[in-house]
Amino acid sequence: MKKIINTFSFAAALHIGTLLNAQNISTSENTEKFSTGSQNAVVTTIYENKADEVMSEWKKVLKEFKYEKISDKGNELFGDNILIKEWGNNPADFYTKFEADKKAKTVKMSVAVDLGGAYLKSSSDNEKYKFVEKMVKDFAIRVTKEPITQAIKTNEKALAKLEDQQKDLEKDKTKLNETIEENKNKTSKAERDIMEKDVAQIKKKAEVDIQKKVVEASAGAVSEQAKSSKKILEKLEGQLSDIEKDKKNLKDDIDDYKKKIKKAEENIKKNDEAQVKKKAEVESQKTVLEDVRKKLEMVK
């Protein structure tokens, strides 16, 4: 029976407890502290990601626009003279701050935009504010979804592996039952062969007994006749001995077949217990996978 390894990984659940507490992605307009001081900013929360990875992805977003320089210092990313064509030919400076909550696996992201002497506010630049707000929200949704999507793939692989192990157990049980049936058939055949050997043994013993009398009767005969009788007796006794050896071998075979049957029955019992456990693991993994899929659906 194949060795079954429990592959269910707690890590594969992608911190389900945290995910269940996650909310739909939203944005707010708050005053946040940046290297340039307290500024008006678009603020959002990103779930199930790390600050450095989020910063790296945001840097890629800013680089999609024309820019002079994009640099980071500490937890702040600076985009110098970002040119957004929808805003005309006037570039803007983007200041983005990332604050990680490692325990909750969330990243608070704050984006302040210097339009050139004044920072972006919904009250004074509503259209531009809506543009940045959408830009930030779309980004937050994407970088929240990416690790959850990866978690789905990881959990799908874990489920497939568990299901394969379950199938292996089922195949093992089928083989064990086949082993039992095969050895039962061999036992039955050996028992029939022994019965045939019993008949042959009785017949051969009778032949030996008759030949012994012939040998005794020819004791006073010429030496050639006596030798011939003895040779026939020896041959018959050899044949009887072979029959007895065959019977012993058949009995030994039967003992071996019965041991194999007993071992297979013991392994079937273990297999049944392993199948119960594996089925529980499969169902548990299905629940984990469904939870992660639901969480992905909630991110919007």
Buried (B, 14 or more C-beta within 10 A) or exposed (E): BEEBEEBBEEEBBBBBEBBEEBEEBEBEBEEBEBEEEEBBBBBBBBBBBBBEBBBEBBBEBBEEBEBEEBEBEEBBBBBBBBBBEEBEEEBBBBBBBBBBEEEBBBBBBBBBBBBEEEBBBBEEBEEBBEBBBEBBBEBBBBBBBBBBBEBBEBBBEBBEBBBEBBEBBEEBBEBBBEBBEBBBEBBEBBEEBBEEBEEBBEEBBEBBEEBBEBBEEBEEEEEEEBEBBBEBBEEBBEBBEEBBEBBEEBBEBBEBBEEBBEBBEEBBEBBEEBBEBBBEBBEBBBEBBEBBBEBBEBBE
